[in-house]
Amino acid sequence: MRRLLVLLSIMFFTSSVQAQHATFTLLKIVTPARLNTILGRERADFLPAGSRPKTYQWPQTYPARYSVALYRVQYPAVVPEWHNKPTSASGLIAIPIEPGTAKMPVVCYQHGTVYGKYEVPSYSFSRTNPSGFSQYAGSYETRLMVAQYAGQGYVVEAADYFGMGDSTLPEAYTVKGAGQSACVGLYNAAQAFLAAKGIRQSQLFLAGWSAGGLVTTAFLEKLQSLGIHPAASFTASSPNDPFAGLNAWIYHPRKNEAIWENTMLALTLFSYQHYYSRPGLAASVLKAKYYRRFRKLYDRDFHSQAELQRIFQSLVQPRVPLLAYLRKPYTNPAYFADSAYGKFLARSQSFRVMCQSPVRMYYGSDDEAIPVALGTLAASYQRAMGSHAIHPVEVPGGTHRGTFLSAVSQSLAWFNKFR
């Protein structure tokens, strides 16, 4: 009876709550049964049996114990690359409904690359969004984190990033300062909101997948500079050095290279053009015949999943190597390294962070996007400095998605040891 009263009190809680100029809007209450569907059927759809290498071990899940209250957050932040210009960003906070609990651990999750503007945390549980077509499937990663961690009693916080979700800015893909600011802004707003609800943070954890792994270590670096030290962190398939990643994809592609890696050109080029105030950067790198289609991908200038697929298919059929999209001077790797584009990519690195708390970095033996050398780069750099804070964890048979699923599963038990 008490649990029912708590549920009802949250449901009738005012739909919009102010916390230090941030707005928290209650979206819904998600039950354990719904969370377990995410951990079961939806997870199987995310990585079907036919796409798993034989050496990959399907990871276990832990059934959800608590219902979870979901809030969409609109919060203030600044853009460091634009002299700290104020802006507004969006994100999600998921709070377990655990009666009588005044202290909860917090996980800040950083999502990976998405192609829809609303394939982000704040819309991850919604079938509708302002685009006019569903982008539900593309935001599964956030639902999994909420189901597995919030369902076990962790508060889950996840930023949409600048330019995504309800943000009106251009996307800031792998722009380091902007990514750090989006995450710190949400963390600060959420801390005030939790305090207003009588909830204190017991421990702080960080997590991120793919490009979100890059954001996670950049976020860790920023938190440490502010004197905030997470108990532990994990990343999965993280490209901690975007320059090294693009260099490998362009000049030394593997046989199993992901066909969607060409979109990394679109997202990085136009993001850097905007945030580093470099007009014409994308046009100076891309061949003219590809420019308009790459711009459409970055601008999300499509009105259905089918239209997105047509744009993408026009770029990959017939399949061409990434180098074929670039202007002639970029056939020389030295030119690429010394170009503005190459230098902006190098500026985005987050593997030189001197970690002051343990980090597990999961990498897959069969990852079609992140080569083993790139997935273990940050750990190697830490060891070169005499630190063993970063521990690389191989996922045998781990594809890009499989590595993520294994990391989510294995890290829960690890995080629980710090509670």
Beta strands, then each sheet from edge to edge (+ up, - down):
strand 1: 16-19
strand 2: 22-30
strand 3: 68-79
strand 4: 85-96
strand 5: 103-110
strand 6: 155-159
strand 7: 200-209
strand 8: 232-236
strand 9: 359-364
strand 10: 390-395
sheet 1: 1+ 2- 3+ 4- 6+ 5+ 7+ 8+ 9+ 10+
end
